[in-house]
Amino acid sequence: MRTVSLAVFALAGSIAAAADYCYDKPSKVESLPFWSSTDQLPCMYSGVLSANSKPGTNHNLFYWLFKSP
């Protein structure tokens, strides 16, 4: 039982550490107009997803994701 509880604790710690990290992706928001350069920008991602339901159409869905504090 002791080994299982240690493994769960280690897994929980690694998930918490990953949740604090903002991964470098092409959709990562690196700057915003009028954002103070002295303040840290929160971890955010934005972009568009293609949503073409019919051939010959051009529809996109915009997304803006950010981490909850």
C-alpha positions as CSV (number, residue, x, y, z in Angstrom):
1,M,0.0,0.0,0.0
2,R,2.9,2.3,0.7
3,T,4.3,2.0,-2.8
4,V,1.0,2.8,-4.4
5,S,0.5,6.0,-2.3
6,L,4.1,7.1,-3.2
7,A,3.4,6.5,-6.9
8,V,0.2,8.5,-6.8
9,F,1.9,11.3,-5.0
10,A,4.7,11.4,-7.6
11,L,2.2,11.4,-10.5
12,A,0.2,14.2,-8.9
13,G,3.3,16.3,-8.5
14,S,4.3,15.8,-12.2
15,I,0.8,16.7,-13.4
16,A,0.9,19.9,-11.2
17,A,4.3,20.8,-12.6
18,A,3.1,20.3,-16.2
19,A,0.0,22.5,-15.5
20,D,2.3,25.4,-14.5
21,Y,4.2,25.3,-17.8
22,C,3.2,27.1,-20.9
23,Y,4.2,25.1,-24.0
24,D,5.7,26.7,-27.0
25,K,3.3,26.1,-29.9
26,P,2.7,28.1,-33.1
27,S,-0.6,29.3,-31.6
28,K,0.9,30.6,-28.4
29,V,0.2,34.3,-27.7
30,E,3.5,36.0,-27.2
31,S,2.4,39.6,-27.0
32,L,-0.7,41.8,-26.8
33,P,-1.0,45.5,-27.8
34,F,-1.0,47.8,-24.8
35,W,0.1,45.0,-22.4
36,S,2.6,46.4,-19.9
37,S,6.1,45.0,-20.6
38,T,6.7,44.8,-16.9
39,D,3.8,42.4,-16.3
40,Q,4.1,38.7,-17.2
41,L,1.7,37.7,-20.0
42,P,-0.5,34.8,-18.9
43,C,-0.3,31.5,-20.8
44,M,-2.7,31.8,-23.8
45,Y,-3.2,30.2,-27.2
46,S,-5.3,31.5,-30.1
47,G,-6.0,30.6,-33.7
48,V,-8.5,29.2,-36.2
49,L,-9.8,25.8,-37.0
50,S,-11.1,24.9,-40.4
51,A,-14.8,24.1,-40.2
52,N,-15.7,23.4,-43.9
53,S,-18.9,21.3,-43.9
54,K,-19.4,21.5,-47.7
55,P,-16.8,21.3,-50.5
56,G,-16.0,24.7,-51.9
57,T,-16.8,26.6,-48.7
58,N,-14.4,28.4,-46.5
59,H,-15.5,28.5,-42.8
60,N,-13.3,28.9,-39.8
61,L,-13.8,28.7,-36.0
62,F,-11.7,31.2,-33.9
63,Y,-10.4,30.1,-30.5
64,W,-8.7,31.8,-27.7
65,L,-7.6,29.6,-24.8
66,F,-6.1,30.6,-21.5
67,K,-5.2,28.9,-18.3
68,S,-7.4,29.5,-15.3
69,P,-5.4,30.9,-12.4
